[in-house]
Amino acid sequence: MYYGKRSIDYWILGFLTGVIVLALYPVLFNGFVWDDSGNIENNLKFRGLTLTHMKWMFSTFYWGHYQPFAWLSFAFDNSIWGMNPFGYHLTNLLIHILNSIVFYFFIKLILIKIFFDISTSTKKEIPNIKFQITCLIGTLFFAINPMRVETVAWVTERRDVLSGLFFILTLYTYLKYHIDEKKNELIRRLSLLFFVCSLFSKVWGIVIPAVLLILDYYPLKRYECEQKSSKKILKLFIEKLPYILLCGIFLLLTILSQKVYGMKISAGHNFIERTIQSGYGLVMYPLKTIFPINLSPLYLLHHNFNAFQIKYLAGFLISVILTLFILFKSRRWPAVFAIWFSYGAIIFPMLGFAQGGEQIIADRYSYLSCLPFAITISALSFLFLKIESKKFSSTKILGVISLTVLLWFITRTNIQSRIWKNTFTLWSHAITIDPENYTAYNNRGTFFAEIGNPNFALSDYNNAIRFFPNNEDAYFNRASLYDSLKKFDRALSDYNSVIRIDPEFAEAYLNRGNIKLSLGNKMAAIKDYTEAIQVNPKYTMAYYNRGVLRHQTGDEKGAIEDFKKAMETAPPDWPQKNNVLKFLKAQEKKR
């Protein structure tokens, strides 16, 4: 089997790496943003490689995700770079480069299967340089598309680039095993191993069995063997059982993780609305990939989302009609069927049916789902080069188009990378794209509050509430700001609003109790601490604060009970631990 000149591959991979670095190098100088605060900056759990740290990594559903390999990679980053964001961004970028290299070889493999009869191929049958360059074109379309920025520039999305590496390796080894004349059992086992690694990086890998079945249909054409017998089709499904069983296990882990976190926004809409949202997203990802303009870190699913607006209904209808048409033409156009349905299979978990979060779509969800379109670009480029005409040169035309798109992608991706520099640049850009993005206002307001600019923070919180009057997060943050400014009446009013909107908001009860204590109303404060405990029976600070007040008001028995509960629920590094222990020991001596 001949795959083209290796020396040309080396030059191509060097060029590919250089272009990726040129387009994405600004991410190396960005800071931690958005969820990086909770996942990385304020998370001590992953900072180490001891057995205790490992146990946490492989057992936690922190923030609704099961991603032990991602945590391991963060631990290695921390051991080398400490908390310097440069090192974390460097790892993301290096993994993305590696993904692009593996994807280049995957494109080569799949196009050779499609366009050449491998069993009889010779060096003369494969246009070495032109063929390999068309593979490079598709790889670049994936690697430096501005849609890639969110996944690479956001440290938290390490899970996507890492699972992406094993995702592509799974497909590559599976395809190689079935294409090679000599079936290498090691390659088949490697495919299953890479699949497991993908699942341990992010559960998105559960879609891989569906993609493998589509590859069986085209380009492997394994359904056509033995006159399309039902036994052969059944055998293909049975062959995937190890993958499917592993999917079942990790799907259960996903359900467990989502029991506590996520799915809140999607759950706020009925099934019809979520279906329309999903159809809209199914069309938008390819459009955004081909025309990557007006990109935002958060395409907000607004609280007053109306699925029956023309743009959402149009997107839904286009996706349904297109899917049915391709399905109807599947025997005639198997390649089109494989492209569209593999895309659909990969993106399905990220559509509105089960995806949690505030976004209607997200750039990061295109990282793996739009791989089929990059392969399509390579295939179309190769077919275009085969056109022979005296009127024009297909090579020159493709060269001009490719160079133009390349320069545009490099420029746009470079600019988009700088948007992720810090919290201010990120959310200011989101507000520019959507001036009514109340989550962006709230997040930028928190940034202003943290750097000591209360006026700007207050303005952003006000806008967040103006565009979403039941925004409990914005009310809570504004209340905290008023509290810090000693404007207790306004703070109490906002905490009251938070509790009215969300009676399960335990921290609002705690903070409201603290203000009432500051105003001298101890019994009202105790009542709020009690409410906080009823909402969250493991709320350490609520037990502690109520215990202090009970001690001050002469309720020693209640104080002891609260302090014991605080000790039971407290994390190992709780600052008040020694003081509580001293109090409890003193009470023991009195007895």
Protein Blocks (a to p, Z undefined) as FASTA:
>chain_A
ZZbjfklmmmmmmmmmmmmmmmmmmmmmpccehjlmmmmmmmcklnccbfklmmmmmmcc
gehiacfklmmmmmmmmmmnomafklmmmmmmmmmmmmmmmmmmmmmmmmmmmmpcfklg
cfklpcfklmmmmmmmmmmmmmmgmklmmmmmmmklmmmmmmmmmmmmmmmmmmmmmmpm
bacfklmmmmmmmmmmmmmmocklmmmmmmmmmmmmpmnlmmmgghipaklmmmmmmmmm
mmmmmmmmmmmmmmmmmmmggjklmmmpcfklmmmmmmmmmmmmmmmmmmcghiafbdcd
dfklcfkbmklmmmmmmmmmmmmmmmmmmmmmmmlmmmmmmmmmmmmmmmmklpgcjbfb
dfklmmmmmmmmmmmmmmmmmmmmmpccfkbcfklmmmmmmmmmmmmmmmmmmmmmmmmm
pmmlmmmmmmmmmmmlmklmmmmmmmmmmnopaklmmmmmmmmmmmomklmklmmmmmmm
mmmnopaklmmmmmmmmmmmmmmlmklmmmmmmmmmmnopaklmmmmmmmmmmmmmmlmk
lmmmmmmmmmmnopamlmmmmmmmmmmmpcfklmklmmmmmmmmmmmmmZZ
